[in-house]
Amino acid sequence: MTKTITNFHDLIHNRRSIRNYDPDRPVSDEILHKILEAGRVAPSAANFQPWKFIVVKSKKFRKKLNQCYHQPWFHDAPAVLVVVGYPDRAWVRKDGFNAIQIDLTIAMDHMILAAAEEGVGTCWIAAFDETRLRKALNLQDNEVVYCITPLGYPRKGYKKARGPIRKRMEEVVEFR
Ligand SMILES: Cc1cc2nc3c(=O)[nH]c(=O)nc-3n(C[C@H](O)[C@H](O)[C@H](O)COP(=O)(O)O)c2cc1C
């Protein structure tokens, strides 16, 4: 995970969830900026951009955040990216459908792929304790979080798991 991947198809085929982080190898501000920039330019319904990206790096907040997901590899990560959304600022269809989850997911995916391009490991995490996360970050009532991800480099010698098997094209594609 140290090589930069520049070809899009290589990037999406080689990205893997990383569940092993070197706590002593932080992600530089320059690389963090590139990752966040990918989220900033992500598309959103009606271009409302109803989000805020929080990078948790400080010992104080990392410790608080660790309470919301009890996996040792999560605790090792030098930084965690939290994509915060504002449903009250998101586009709403006439029938009441609110695009917030889609908007946040696109922004997160942009950043996860940008991280992969930089050789930075990530792992989508939805299984966190929401109450604890809200408390740790002092989120307001109009703020929502669906997914977070660690940002960091795998420990030396870590071998990326072979790709989990994906369904075959015929199983997921239909032409009509
Ligand atoms: C919406 C979403 C939520 C996920 N939540 C978790 C999680 O809470 N914990 C975890 O270890 N992995 C989580 N994952 C990672 C998936 O297990 C992983 O992406 C999937 O097995 C495919 O593996 P890959 O990312 O290495 O290609 C999540 C992925 C997505 C897209």
The ligand as an SDF file (V2000), in Angstrom:
LIG
                    3D

 31 33  0  0  0  0  0  0  0  0999 V2000
  -21.4380    0.7790    3.8630 C   0  0  0  0  0  0  0  0  0  0  0  0
  -20.3140   -0.0880    4.3320 C   0  0  0  0  0  0  0  0  0  0  0  0
  -20.1690   -0.3580    5.6730 C   0  0  0  0  0  0  0  0  0  0  0  0
  -19.1160   -1.1400    6.1460 C   0  0  0  0  0  0  0  0  0  0  0  0
  -18.9530   -1.3100    7.4980 N   0  0  0  0  0  0  0  0  0  0  0  0
  -17.8870   -2.0260    7.9390 C   0  0  0  0  0  0  0  0  0  0  0  0
  -17.6490   -2.1510    9.3330 C   0  0  0  0  0  0  0  0  0  0  0  0
  -18.3880   -1.6330   10.1650 O   0  0  0  0  0  0  0  0  0  0  0  0
  -16.5600   -2.8500    9.7450 N   0  0  0  0  0  0  0  0  0  0  0  0
  -15.6850   -3.4270    8.8410 C   0  0  0  0  0  0  0  0  0  0  0  0
  -14.7040   -4.0430    9.2820 O   0  0  0  0  0  0  0  0  0  0  0  0
  -15.8950   -3.3160    7.5100 N   0  0  0  0  0  0  0  0  0  0  0  0
  -16.9490   -2.6330    7.0340 C   0  0  0  0  0  0  0  0  0  0  0  0
  -17.1530   -2.4660    5.6890 N   0  0  0  0  0  0  0  0  0  0  0  0
  -16.1620   -3.0310    4.7490 C   0  0  0  0  0  0  0  0  0  0  0  0
  -16.7240   -4.2100    3.9240 C   0  0  0  0  0  0  0  0  0  0  0  0
  -16.7720   -5.3590    4.7270 O   0  0  0  0  0  0  0  0  0  0  0  0
  -15.8020   -4.4130    2.7140 C   0  0  0  0  0  0  0  0  0  0  0  0
  -15.8050   -3.2400    1.9300 O   0  0  0  0  0  0  0  0  0  0  0  0
  -16.2420   -5.5820    1.8510 C   0  0  0  0  0  0  0  0  0  0  0  0
  -16.1010   -6.7960    2.5530 O   0  0  0  0  0  0  0  0  0  0  0  0
  -15.4270   -5.6790    0.5700 C   0  0  0  0  0  0  0  0  0  0  0  0
  -14.0470   -5.7660    0.8760 O   0  0  0  0  0  0  0  0  0  0  0  0
  -13.0140   -4.7150    0.2850 P   0  0  0  0  0  0  0  0  0  0  0  0
  -13.3960   -3.3460    0.8180 O   0  0  0  0  0  0  0  0  0  0  0  0
  -11.6650   -5.1540    0.7930 O   0  0  0  0  0  0  0  0  0  0  0  0
  -13.1080   -4.7530   -1.2090 O   0  0  0  0  0  0  0  0  0  0  0  0
  -18.1960   -1.7080    5.2110 C   0  0  0  0  0  0  0  0  0  0  0  0
  -18.3580   -1.4190    3.8500 C   0  0  0  0  0  0  0  0  0  0  0  0
  -19.3730   -0.6130    3.4190 C   0  0  0  0  0  0  0  0  0  0  0  0
  -19.4650   -0.2860    1.9420 C   0  0  0  0  0  0  0  0  0  0  0  0
  1  2  1  0
  2  3  1  0
  2 30  2  0
  3  4  2  0
  4  5  1  0
  4 28  1  0
  5  6  2  0
  6  7  1  0
  6 13  1  0
  7  8  2  0
  7  9  1  0
  9 10  1  0
 10 11  2  0
 10 12  1  0
 12 13  2  0
 13 14  1  0
 14 15  1  0
 14 28  1  0
 15 16  1  0
 16 17  1  0
 16 18  1  0
 18 19  1  0
 18 20  1  0
 20 21  1  0
 20 22  1  0
 22 23  1  0
 23 24  1  0
 24 25  2  0
 24 26  1  0
 24 27  1  0
 28 29  2  0
 29 30  1  0
 30 31  1  0
M  END
$$$$
